[in-house]
Amino acid sequence: MADPRDDLSAIVDEVRRVTTLPAAQTLRQRSDRRRRRRIAVGAAGLAVVAVVAGSTLVRVRADVETPDVGRRASSHRRWPRR
């Protein structure tokens, strides 16, 4: 039969390993990676928004008809002529 103290010492060793804080350099590297990832995701999101806005603007401009240069549209008059 296994010695119960071996099991307890294994549990204590595992708890000690889990509760020990990593070194400061490791924490800095991890936070730097997170910051870079957050910036990259934000830049990618901004690029997607810019592309969607640009394509929508191009689509809207393609649907708009330009008025004739020589004629004045009647909708431009504000007040009826007397």
C-alpha positions in Angstrom: 0.0 0.0 0.0 1.2 3.5 -0.9 2.3 5.8 1.9 -0.3 8.6 2.4 2.4 11.0 3.2 3.7 10.7 -0.4 0.3 11.7 -1.8 0.1 14.7 0.6 3.6 15.8 -0.3 2.7 15.6 -4.0 -0.3 17.7 -3.4 1.7 20.2 -1.4 4.3 20.4 -4.1 1.6 21.0 -6.8 -0.1 23.7 -4.7 3.3 25.4 -4.1 4.0 25.3 -7.8 0.6 26.7 -8.8 0.6 29.5 -6.2 4.1 30.7 -6.9 4.1 33.9 -9.0 6.1 33.9 -12.3 9.2 36.1 -12.6 8.7 39.8 -13.4 10.3 39.3 -16.9 7.7 36.6 -17.8 4.9 38.9 -16.7 6.2 41.8 -18.8 6.6 39.6 -21.8 3.1 38.3 -21.4 1.6 41.8 -21.1 3.6 42.9 -24.1 2.2 40.1 -26.2 -1.3 40.9 -25.1 -0.8 44.6 -25.9 0.6 43.8 -29.4 -2.3 41.4 -30.1 -4.9 44.0 -28.9 -3.3 46.6 -31.2 -3.2 44.3 -34.2 -6.9 43.3 -33.7 -7.9 46.9 -33.4 -6.0 47.8 -36.6 -7.5 44.9 -38.5 -11.0 46.0 -37.3 -10.4 49.6 -38.4 -9.2 48.4 -41.8 -12.4 46.3 -42.2 -14.5 49.3 -41.3 -12.6 51.5 -43.8 -13.1 49.0 -46.6 -16.8 48.6 -45.9 -17.3 52.3 -45.7 -15.3 52.9 -48.9 -17.2 50.2 -50.8 -20.6 51.6 -49.6 -19.6 55.1 -50.7 -18.5 53.9 -54.1 -21.8 51.9 -54.5 -23.9 55.0 -53.5 -21.9 57.3 -55.9 -22.4 54.8 -58.8 -26.2 54.9 -58.3 -26.4 58.7 -58.3 -27.1 60.3 -61.7 -25.3 63.5 -62.5 -27.6 66.4 -63.6 -27.3 67.9 -67.1 -24.9 70.8 -67.2 -26.9 72.9 -69.6 -30.3 72.6 -68.0 -31.4 73.7 -64.6 -33.5 71.1 -62.8 -36.9 72.4 -61.6 -36.3 70.9 -58.2 -33.5 73.5 -57.6 -35.9 76.4 -57.6 -37.1 77.2 -54.1 -39.8 79.7 -54.8 -42.2 79.8 -57.7 -41.5 82.4 -60.3 -43.9 85.4 -60.5 
